[in-house]
Amino acid sequence: MLARVEKRAASGKPKDYVLFETGYGPSGLPHIGTFGEVARTTWVRRAFEAMSGVKTRLISFSDDMDGLRKVPGNVPNQDMLTAHLGQPLTAVPDPFGTHESYGAHNNARLRAFLDRFGFDYEFLSSTECYKSGRFDAALLNVLANYEKVRDIVLPTLGPERRATYSPFLPLSPRTGAVLQVPILEWHKERGTIVYDEDGKKTEVPVTGGHCKLQWKADWAMRWEALGVDYEMAGKDLISSVELASKIQRSLGGLPPDGFNYELFLDENGERISKSRGNGLTVDEWLTYGPEESIALFMYQKPRAAKRLYFDVIPKAVDDYIDLLKQYRSNEMDEAQRLESPIWHLHHGHPPAETYPVSFALLLNLVSASNAGDRDVLWGFIRAYAPEANAKDNPGLDRLVGYALKYYDDFVKPQKRYRAATEKERAALEDLAMALDGMAGERNAETVQNAVYAVGKKYDFEPLRDWFKALYEVLFGQTQGPRFGSFAALFGCAETASLIGRALAGEFTDNT
């Protein structure tokens, strides 16, 4: 991007900052993918600042002048919205009844969760930019290059669309709708277009909010009007980025640098969608995991399609805990810390928070103890890590609350206990005796070695079958964290008692 700064200076359009942009189409409620785009762009922005020392800005742009093409299935007042199909989103009444328009409602939702994460951004509305005249010069430039822009787009269209395509979409003076109509004439010298509406020739200026552009031409025009230097986009928009770049070059501009990321999938492996409302929302994730966990999920493997559903949250939480511990270890030098996701997630200033207990362990602790409140769980945690407390470990205290909620909603309903086999029963009885003899032991490695020893004694091959049996018989789950770590946290005597209850058949009826 430094090369772009130099090119702009050479072209006579210098500026002392680099402009990053993210785009949002408010035809549906903002979803987690929208958050991801802003988060990822912010990480690139901050890394660029650290490397270059060049000032930057970030614009979050809402294409809220787009016409409502279909009614999303996850909003109220469907009939009312249907009656306003074709209207600009900022002219469609708000089905929730809280804002002056549907577009304004969704814009407010977008800004609310961006603000929640503390993003540094400037919000721009397409409607405001068109109507205020901010885009006027760029729109007249598109009109001056009408044939060039049209000829770039036409080869990408089918025969029917090709016959009527124009980069300009007039807004009907009569209905206010965004019209998809053939343009009969264009007058560069007057800055107008002529079209037929209900058998009547109508001439309107392309400026002042009387027209908007088809979205690929609109994207290119926006880049040029705002001077965008960087914008990333999903894999599904690669061809659109290429086309918009060609259009911007035809206008005499320099397309922005960018990055293409893969899309998120729901629990069924289908692409998440604003209009369908499948997948997770930001609020849903934050009911069960902290902000850092959702940010890390976005950061990791951006070019791999990832399933985005509730069951990915615990791993994301524990991945964050592990990475934070590594970041603070003496094994990492400064260069390695700059490569860590932790540096990027916290813009170089990670918290001093420590987590003596993982999220997975907390979930199993809730299960084993039947704890229903924070105080019970903190009792176990303090016995395991006496220096830990809710005041000095606010992040861990939040995890305790998340664990209670996640366990009740997702783990408990899925628990399926089974009875131990004859071999497993004998091994579990031995393990209970060994743990009884280790009462007061809090060293996870020492306890884990004892668990290993029992598994080897009874010839479990592979040894992971022994640990699988532990979790299926004691927790009604097929997997979990290191069993030694759990027993050290829960208490060896308490774990021995848990084994006794399981062997007595207390859990096999899924109670």
BELBEL-V140558 format. One record per backbone hydrogen bond with DSSP energy under -1.0 kcal/mol. NH is the residue of the N-H (numbers start at 1). CO is the residue of the C=O. E is the energy in kcal/mol with one decimal. If there is no record, write none. Layout:
BEGIN
NH/CO/E
NH/CO/E
END
This chain:
BEGIN
5/1/-1.7
6/2/-1.9
7/3/-2.4
8/4/-2.8
9/5/-1.9
10/6/-2.2
11/7/-1.8
13/8/-2.4
18/55/-2.2
20/57/-3.0
21/230/-2.3
22/59/-2.5
24/61/-2.1
34/31/-1.0
35/31/-1.4
36/32/-2.3
37/33/-1.9
38/34/-1.6
39/35/-2.7
40/36/-2.9
41/37/-2.1
42/38/-2.2
43/39/-2.1
44/40/-2.1
45/41/-2.6
46/42/-2.8
47/43/-2.2
48/44/-2.5
49/45/-2.4
50/46/-2.3
51/47/-2.0
52/48/-2.6
53/49/-2.4
57/18/-2.0
59/20/-2.7
60/122/-2.8
61/22/-3.3
62/124/-2.6
63/24/-2.7
64/62/-1.9
66/63/-1.1
68/87/-2.5
73/275/-1.6
81/77/-1.9
82/78/-2.4
83/79/-1.7
84/81/-1.6
85/82/-1.4
86/68/-2.8
87/84/-2.0
89/66/-2.0
90/64/-1.2
91/88/-2.6
97/94/-1.2
102/92/-3.3
103/89/-2.5
105/101/-2.1
106/102/-2.3
107/103/-2.5
108/104/-2.2
109/105/-2.0
110/106/-2.3
111/107/-2.6
112/108/-2.2
113/109/-1.8
114/110/-1.8
115/111/-2.7
116/112/-1.7
118/115/-1.5
119/114/-2.0
122/58/-2.6
124/60/-2.3
126/62/-2.5
129/125/-2.4
130/126/-2.7
131/127/-2.7
132/128/-2.3
135/129/-1.5
136/133/-1.3
139/135/-2.7
140/136/-2.4
141/137/-1.5
142/138/-1.9
143/139/-2.3
144/140/-2.3
145/141/-1.2
146/143/-1.5
149/145/-2.5
150/146/-2.7
151/147/-2.5
152/148/-1.4
153/149/-1.6
154/150/-2.6
156/153/-2.2
157/154/-2.0
162/158/-2.7
163/159/-1.4
165/161/-1.1
169/212/-3.6
171/210/-2.8
172/177/-2.7
176/172/-2.0
178/86/-2.9
179/170/-2.8
184/194/-2.3
185/194/-1.4
187/192/-2.8
191/187/-1.7
192/187/-1.8
193/204/-2.3
194/185/-2.7
195/202/-2.3
197/200/-2.6
200/197/-1.1
202/195/-3.2
204/193/-2.2
206/191/-2.2
210/207/-1.3
212/169/-2.5
214/167/-2.6
218/214/-3.1
219/215/-2.5
220/216/-1.8
221/217/-2.7
222/218/-2.8
223/219/-2.3
224/220/-2.0
225/221/-3.2
226/222/-2.6
227/223/-1.5
228/223/-1.9
229/19/-2.8
230/19/-1.5
231/257/-2.3
233/259/-2.5
235/261/-2.4
237/234/-2.1
238/235/-1.4
241/237/-2.6
242/238/-2.1
243/239/-2.1
244/240/-2.9
245/241/-2.2
246/242/-1.8
247/243/-2.2
248/244/-2.5
249/245/-2.2
250/246/-1.9
251/247/-1.0
252/249/-1.7
253/248/-2.7
257/229/-2.8
261/233/-1.7
262/302/-2.9
265/306/-2.7
266/270/-3.3
269/266/-2.1
272/264/-1.9
277/273/-2.1
285/281/-2.2
286/282/-2.5
288/285/-1.9
289/285/-1.3
294/290/-1.2
295/291/-2.2
296/292/-2.3
297/293/-2.0
298/294/-1.8
299/295/-2.0
300/296/-2.3
304/301/-1.8
308/265/-4.3
312/309/-2.1
313/310/-1.6
316/312/-1.8
317/313/-2.4
318/314/-2.3
319/315/-2.7
320/316/-1.9
321/317/-2.0
322/318/-2.5
323/319/-2.4
324/320/-2.6
325/321/-2.0
326/322/-2.3
327/323/-2.5
328/324/-1.7
332/329/-1.1
337/333/-2.0
338/334/-1.8
344/340/-1.2
345/341/-3.1
346/342/-1.7
347/344/-1.0
348/343/-3.3
349/346/-2.0
362/358/-1.8
363/359/-2.3
364/360/-1.9
365/361/-2.3
366/362/-2.5
367/363/-1.9
368/364/-2.8
369/365/-2.3
370/366/-1.4
377/373/-1.3
378/374/-3.0
379/375/-1.6
380/376/-1.4
381/377/-2.4
382/378/-2.8
383/379/-1.5
384/380/-1.6
385/381/-3.5
388/385/-2.3
393/389/-1.9
397/393/-2.2
398/394/-2.0
399/395/-1.8
400/396/-2.0
401/397/-1.5
402/398/-2.4
403/399/-3.0
404/400/-2.0
405/401/-2.0
406/402/-3.2
407/403/-2.7
408/404/-1.8
409/405/-2.1
410/406/-2.7
411/406/-1.2
412/407/-3.1
414/411/-1.3
415/412/-1.2
416/476/-2.5
425/421/-2.8
426/422/-1.9
427/423/-2.1
428/424/-2.9
429/425/-2.4
430/426/-1.9
431/427/-2.5
432/428/-2.6
433/429/-1.9
434/430/-2.3
435/431/-2.7
436/432/-2.4
437/433/-1.5
438/435/-1.6
439/436/-1.0
441/438/-2.7
447/443/-2.1
448/444/-2.6
449/445/-2.4
450/446/-1.5
451/447/-2.0
452/448/-2.6
453/449/-2.4
454/450/-1.7
455/451/-2.0
456/452/-2.5
457/453/-2.2
458/454/-1.6
459/456/-1.7
460/455/-2.1
465/462/-1.8
466/463/-1.3
467/463/-1.2
468/464/-2.4
469/465/-2.1
470/466/-1.9
471/467/-1.9
472/468/-2.2
473/469/-2.6
474/470/-2.3
475/471/-1.6
477/471/-2.0
486/482/-2.0
487/483/-2.8
488/484/-2.2
489/485/-1.8
490/486/-3.4
491/487/-2.4
495/491/-2.4
496/492/-2.3
497/493/-2.1
498/494/-2.1
499/495/-2.2
500/496/-2.0
501/497/-2.2
502/498/-2.1
503/499/-2.5
504/500/-1.3
505/502/-1.5
506/501/-2.2
510/507/-2.2
END
